[in-house]
Amino acid sequence: MAEIVGALTIGTTLQGSVYKYRVDKVLGQGAFGITYLCSTMVSGTLGEVEVQVAVKEFFAKELNSRDDDGTVRATAAGGLAQKYMDAFKRESQNLSKMKTAGIVNVLESFEANGTVYYSMEYLSGGTLDAFVRGRGMPERAALEMIHKIGLALAYMHGKKMMHLDLKPKNIMLRKNGVPILIDFGLSKQYESNGEPESSSTIGLGTPGFAPIEQANQNSGKEFQPTIDIYALGATMYEILTGKLPPTASEILNDGFPRQDLEQMNISKKTIDAVENAMSPVKRLRPQTVEAFLQVFQEAQDSLGEPSGDDPFPKMDIRDEETEVEVPYMDRRPSQASKGTLPERPRINTNDSYGGQRPSQGRPSPQWPSSSGEDPEGTVNYSGGYPSGGYPAPPSGGYPSRGYPAPPSGGYPSGGYPSYGQGASPKAQSQPLPAWVWPVVAVAGLLIGAMFGFVL
């Protein structure tokens, strides 16, 4: 992490409009802000619970300084710091309007220490850039990922708002792999007729993700979805290759680098879709996010259903109590051909056997009694297995028919030993009743008399 300039001291308390925050950690710093990991108490009908949130503070390190008491002051004349702080306020207002699954949730905005803050949900999965940089993502997983990002962007455009700085660094991941758009610092709101709400120009964006026309001073005067669509295509390029995309001027002069995607064994339809989205000529790009998603949906359909020998099948994982499908996100070696990589395992994290069951079935669940002991091992809970998994199988596995294991060296040739020493229950000896012997004696006399009469 780069050196942090002017951050609040760990343990500092911030009083918001509704909540009070304690600074626990500095998460990062940009040109115009510092983001902190904070703790706050949230009240409910049954009590309070401490939760972690991210709090973003306006602090332009080139334009602001901080006093010992935490107060932020402008160091540049001309009101430049105030101009950017006003833009920061608009960012929090813009975010608060976005109520959809793919955009970060904002808790509140407030002023303190002579600057502006807003709190939002804390996303612990890291950035998409950190996840794919240097390794990329398999095509099928990448198509699913860009579809989710595109849905969030389409929602924004439906609200007449442009992001204007879409890139993997501004996309966070939840623990279950779901992408979330963040950082609306350059976003711009438009009226329903396409006119901008403010007269401010749009930002230049990030090289590699901004089209040529974004640098035009007149670009912000009308609603242009194709600017964000270019960035969406560039984001797909990085997701697939793990590399930063070339700048728009490099593509204009040198052409689109199809070979980078071909080396990753990406299908022609997907490569064509990325190239069209990143066209230097805006009229050649898809004109809406919906059109963009349709093209990539067709590319995904062309791949067919995942086969049993698919080198990158999905993994079923569980995130806490909710089962979710998350694509296996591993590096695709550039020289590997399809069908030559081993199949990835399917993991069920709620199974203490790691997905493998005993070959002879499951044992009856037996656990210690409430006293902590069960010397007979007879406790049998009809409620089923506990959530922690199945008990471990005995050494050697489970017998196939329920008989005890034979003694060392096998059974003697004369048959099973007496009951209690490993014999089958069927071979058990039982004493004869007392009345049997007189009956046998009388029967013997009758038989003897009969034979004597015959003779």
Stockholm file with secondary structure:
# STOCKHOLM 1.0

chainA/1-455         MAEIVGALTIGTTLQGSVYKYRVDKVLGQGAFGITYLCSTMVSGTLGEVEVQVAVKEFFAKELNSRDDDGTVRATAAGGLAQKYMDAFKRESQNLSKMKTAGIVNVLESFEANGTVYYSMEYLSGGTLDAFVRGRGMPERAALEMIHKIGLALAYMHGKKMMHLDLKPKNIMLRKNGVPILIDFGLSKQYESNGEPESSSTIGLGTPGFAPIEQANQNSGKEFQPTIDIYALGATMYEILTGKLPPTASEILNDGFPRQDLEQMNISKKTIDAVENAMSPVKRLRPQTVEAFLQVFQEAQDSLGEPSGDDPFPKMDIRDEETEVEVPYMDRRPSQASKGTLPERPRINTNDSYGGQRPSQGRPSPQWPSSSGEDPEGTVNYSGGYPSGGYPAPPSGGYPSRGYPAPPSGGYPSGGYPSYGQGASPKAQSQPLPAWVWPVVAVAGLLIGAMFGFVL
#=GR chainA/1-455 SS CCCCCSCCCTTCEEECSSCEEEEEEEEEECSSEEEEEEEEEEEETTEEEEEEEEEEEECCTTTEEECTTSCEEECSSSSHHHHHHHHHHHHHHHHHHCCSTTBCCEEEEEEETTEEEEEEECCTTCBHHHHHTTTCCCHHHHHHHHHHHHHHHHHHHHTTEECSCCSGGGEEECTTSCEEECCCTTCEEBCTTSCBSSCCCCCCCCTTTSCGGGGSTTGGGSCCHHHHHHHHHHHHHHHHHSSCCCCHHHHHHHCCCHHHHHTTTCCHHHHHHHHHHTCSSGGGSCSSHHHHHHHHHHHHHHTCSCCTTCSSCEEEEEETTEEEEEECCCCCCTTCCTTCSCCCCCCCTTCTTTTCCCTTCCCCCCCCCTTSCCTTCCCCCTTCCCTTCCCCCCTTCCCSSSCCCCCTTCCCTTCCCCTTTTCCGGGCCCCCCTTHHHHHHHHHHHHHHHHHHHC
#=GC SS_cons         CCCCCSCCCTTCEEECSSCEEEEEEEEEECSSEEEEEEEEEEEETTEEEEEEEEEEEECCTTTEEECTTSCEEECSSSSHHHHHHHHHHHHHHHHHHCCSTTBCCEEEEEEETTEEEEEEECCTTCBHHHHHTTTCCCHHHHHHHHHHHHHHHHHHHHTTEECSCCSGGGEEECTTSCEEECCCTTCEEBCTTSCBSSCCCCCCCCTTTSCGGGGSTTGGGSCCHHHHHHHHHHHHHHHHHSSCCCCHHHHHHHCCCHHHHHTTTCCHHHHHHHHHHTCSSGGGSCSSHHHHHHHHHHHHHHTCSCCTTCSSCEEEEEETTEEEEEECCCCCCTTCCTTCSCCCCCCCTTCTTTTCCCTTCCCCCCCCCTTSCCTTCCCCCTTCCCTTCCCCCCTTCCCSSSCCCCCTTCCCTTCCCCTTTTCCGGGCCCCCCTTHHHHHHHHHHHHHHHHHHHC
//
